[in-house]
Amino acid sequence: MAPLPSPGSAMTVLVTGGAGFIGSHTCADLLDHGHDVVIVDDHSNSSPGALRALREVTRRELAAYRADLRDDRALGEVFARHPIDAVIHFAAKKVVPESVRIPLEYYSVNVGGTVSLLRVMREHAVRRLVFSSSCSVYGDQFGHPITEDEPPGPVNPYARSKLVCEQVLADACASDGGLSVIALRYFNPVGAHPSGGLGEEPRGAPRALMPCITQVAAGLAAELLVFGGDSPTPDGTAIRDYVHVMDVAGAHRVALAHIDEQPGLRVRNIGTGAGTSVLQMVAAFRDACGVHVPYVITPRRSGDVASLVADASRAGREWGWRASRGLAEMCRDAWRFRLLHPKGYKG
Ligand SMILES: NC(=O)c1ccc[n+]([C@@H]2O[C@H](COP(=O)([O-])OP(=O)(O)OC[C@H]3O[C@@H](n4cnc5c(N)ncnc54)[C@H](O)[C@@H]3O)[C@@H](O)[C@H]2O)c1
């Protein structure tokens, strides 16, 4: 395996799920910093329109393949065609209530996809991987910012599938001393590319808070459904650590720059350290964008937890990574994307 190009010089990065929300923003960040990008995505939760938007926003070319990650043969052909230096693995299913309903599909895509990827990486001697993990692996046991040392306690199939992936990655590293993996446990990525050209545009009805807020603000839905008003939090609604998606995107580039420092699996939190309730986010959106979002409180969803806030100081100490964008910027950028794409990406 060739040594990793020094930070600042170009790498070719395979990005699974690169047409999705966090993947597309990370590709934009990588392309803007001179790296080359190869995307594999089956578009089960994204549109090919995101790839066109990515080319427009960055004015860069990129290679993109439509394939299911679990198809070893298709994946192998992509590795054979490109000189891949490193992989960032986003492709997964991520909707908590859906994971309670169809857990086997979650284990198949999330765990099975990761196993396929590791197998093909080994065949092609690619041994640098940044993995999308999730704060949900911590569960619901914290009244304080969570460090990476807290024992995991996932409470739904989605979160368990992410924890199983981390365990698979640890085992793969233990059996191959040359493999370096960084699992980034994101808290709650929101916002959009500052150009408004890229944003969060899942297939079907949005389920995450910010796209639901912008839908209501745009008049595409009558009111925001707030799931649970009786949580053990000051205003009764769930508290999350929202982090701008461009800060999250940059964390991947920074992780890649440090990946060769240590073989094995490292786990790092990616968040801001600040908790915001659903009602506080609705107020922040009104203040930042000047749009009132009517809401109605409904019962809590199965699998949801009351509060999750990061202690992300380790990524700061070790890599100098810190989230720099605040709530107002998250709201304004998400709103700009919605105004420019009232019907989402086309195609
Ligand atoms: N968005 C969040 O709040 C959040 C928080 C923590 C962790 N994560 C993790 O980050 C990653 C990216 O999340 P996102 O919000 O960008 O999700 P997303 O759904 O927007 O992106 C995932 C992409 O993967 C693709 N994909 C899914 N299954 C695939 C398969 N079998 N083969 C190929 N492509 C496939 C989808 O089409 C989509 O483009 C996921 O692993 C998710 O679990 C997300």
Ligand as a Chemical Component Dictionary entry (heavy atoms), coordinates in Angstrom:
data_LIG
# 
_chem_comp.id                   LIG 
_chem_comp.type                 NON-POLYMER 
_chem_comp.pdbx_formal_charge   0 
_chem_comp.three_letter_code    LIG 
# 
loop_
_chem_comp_atom.comp_id 
_chem_comp_atom.atom_id 
_chem_comp_atom.alt_atom_id 
_chem_comp_atom.type_symbol 
_chem_comp_atom.charge 
_chem_comp_atom.model_Cartn_x 
_chem_comp_atom.model_Cartn_y 
_chem_comp_atom.model_Cartn_z 
_chem_comp_atom.pdbx_ordinal 
LIG N1  N1  N 0  -28.016 12.042 9.783  1  
LIG C1  C1  C 0  -27.789 11.772 11.062 2  
LIG O1  O1  O 0  -28.399 12.382 11.940 3  
LIG C2  C2  C 0  -26.765 10.748 11.466 4  
LIG C3  C3  C 0  -26.329 10.709 12.803 5  
LIG C4  C4  C 0  -25.391 9.753  13.180 6  
LIG C5  C5  C 0  -24.902 8.852  12.241 7  
LIG N2  N2  N 1  -25.340 8.906  10.960 8  
LIG C6  C6  C 0  -24.804 7.933  9.994  9  
LIG O2  O2  O 0  -24.186 8.660  8.957  10 
LIG C7  C7  C 0  -24.323 7.966  7.714  11 
LIG C8  C8  C 0  -24.901 8.878  6.670  12 
LIG O3  O3  O 0  -26.138 9.396  7.146  13 
LIG P1  P1  P 0  -27.005 10.388 6.249  14 
LIG O4  O4  O 0  -27.803 11.208 7.165  15 
LIG O5  O5  O -1 -26.160 11.054 5.231  16 
LIG O6  O6  O 0  -27.978 9.311  5.561  17 
LIG P2  P2  P 0  -28.523 9.260  4.078  18 
LIG O7  O7  O 0  -29.620 8.264  4.062  19 
LIG O8  O8  O 0  -28.809 10.622 3.565  20 
LIG O9  O9  O 0  -27.260 8.688  3.271  21 
LIG C9  C9  C 0  -26.975 7.324  3.189  22 
LIG C10 C10 C 0  -26.704 6.994  1.737  23 
LIG O10 O10 O 0  -26.380 5.608  1.633  24 
LIG C11 C11 C 0  -27.088 5.055  0.537  25 
LIG N3  N3  N 0  -27.266 3.626  0.817  26 
LIG C12 C12 C 0  -28.068 3.055  1.752  27 
LIG N4  N4  N 0  -27.969 1.707  1.694  28 
LIG C13 C13 C 0  -27.074 1.421  0.710  29 
LIG C14 C14 C 0  -26.537 0.220  0.186  30 
LIG N5  N5  N 0  -26.931 -0.982 0.641  31 
LIG N6  N6  N 0  -25.639 0.306  -0.812 32 
LIG C15 C15 C 0  -25.240 1.497  -1.311 33 
LIG N7  N7  N 0  -25.722 2.685  -0.848 34 
LIG C16 C16 C 0  -26.625 2.644  0.156  35 
LIG C17 C17 C 0  -28.385 5.829  0.459  36 
LIG O11 O11 O 0  -28.967 5.815  -0.835 37 
LIG C18 C18 C 0  -27.923 7.238  0.842  38 
LIG O12 O12 O 0  -27.523 7.977  -0.291 39 
LIG C19 C19 C 0  -25.177 6.735  8.017  40 
LIG O13 O13 O 0  -24.311 5.640  8.218  41 
LIG C20 C20 C 0  -25.870 7.099  9.325  42 
LIG O14 O14 O 0  -26.178 5.957  10.084 43 
LIG C21 C21 C 0  -26.255 9.826  10.549 44 
# 
loop_
_chem_comp_bond.comp_id 
_chem_comp_bond.atom_id_1 
_chem_comp_bond.atom_id_2 
_chem_comp_bond.value_order 
_chem_comp_bond.pdbx_ordinal 
LIG N1  C1  SING 1  
LIG C1  O1  DOUB 2  
LIG C1  C2  SING 3  
LIG C2  C3  SING 4  
LIG C2  C21 DOUB 5  
LIG C3  C4  DOUB 6  
LIG C4  C5  SING 7  
LIG C5  N2  DOUB 8  
LIG N2  C6  SING 9  
LIG N2  C21 SING 10 
LIG C6  O2  SING 11 
LIG C6  C20 SING 12 
LIG O2  C7  SING 13 
LIG C7  C8  SING 14 
LIG C7  C19 SING 15 
LIG C8  O3  SING 16 
LIG O3  P1  SING 17 
LIG P1  O4  DOUB 18 
LIG P1  O5  SING 19 
LIG P1  O6  SING 20 
LIG O6  P2  SING 21 
LIG P2  O7  DOUB 22 
LIG P2  O8  SING 23 
LIG P2  O9  SING 24 
LIG O9  C9  SING 25 
LIG C9  C10 SING 26 
LIG C10 O10 SING 27 
LIG C10 C18 SING 28 
LIG O10 C11 SING 29 
LIG C11 N3  SING 30 
LIG C11 C17 SING 31 
LIG N3  C12 SING 32 
LIG N3  C16 SING 33 
LIG C12 N4  DOUB 34 
LIG N4  C13 SING 35 
LIG C13 C14 SING 36 
LIG C13 C16 DOUB 37 
LIG C14 N5  SING 38 
LIG C14 N6  DOUB 39 
LIG N6  C15 SING 40 
LIG C15 N7  DOUB 41 
LIG N7  C16 SING 42 
LIG C17 O11 SING 43 
LIG C17 C18 SING 44 
LIG C18 O12 SING 45 
LIG C19 O13 SING 46 
LIG C19 C20 SING 47 
LIG C20 O14 SING 48 
# 
